[in-house]
C-alpha cells in the first residue's frame, strides 16, 4: 500500500497525522492494524507530511525550485497533479454554469449577456 493510500485510509477512519519535528503524531484512535501499517510506512508518511512527496501521486518533489505547491498543513502537490486539479475544478464550474438550472436563473442569463426578463 502506498503512503498516499495509507493517509487516505487514515483520514477516512477519522485519524489525523501531523509532524512534531520529524516525529509523526497520530490522533483519533487508529485501529491496531492501521497503526501497524502507519509505522511500517513511517518514512514515506513523514515525507508526505513534510512536503517532500506529492500528496496526490506520491512522487518525490525536487526542492528547491518550482517543484510544486505547498499547502498550509505542510503537505505539497506536484505541478502535474495541481494542473489536473485546476482543470477538474474549472470543468465542474463550467458544468454548473451551463446547467439547465443555472440557465433558468435570470441573474445567470444576465451574467452571460442574455436578455433581461
Residue, then its C-alpha position, 0 to 999 in steps of 0.5 A: x500500500x502506498x503512503x498516499x493510500x495509507x493517509x487516505x485510509x487514515x483520514x477516512x477512519x477519522x485519524x489525523x497525522x501531523x509532524x512534531x519535528x520529524x516525529x509523526x503524531x497520530x490522533x483519533x484512535x487508529x485501529x491496531x492494524x492501521x497503526x501497524x501499517x502507519x509505522x511500517x510506512x513511517x518514512x514515506x508518511x513523514x515525507x508526505x507530511x513534510x512536503x517532500x512527496x506529492x500528496x496526490x501521486x506520491x512522487x518525490x518533489x525536487x526542492x528547491x525550485x518550482x517543484x510544486x505547491x505547498x499547502x498550509x498543513x505542510x503537505x505539497x502537490x506536484x505541478x502535474x497533479x495541481x494542473x489536473x486539479x485546476x482543470x477538474x475544478x474549472x470543468x465542474x464550474x463550467x458544468x454548473x454554469x451551463x446547467x439547465x438550472x443555472x440557465x433558468x436563473x435570470x441573474x445567470x442569463x444576465x451574467x452571460x449577456x442574455x436578455x433581461x426578463 
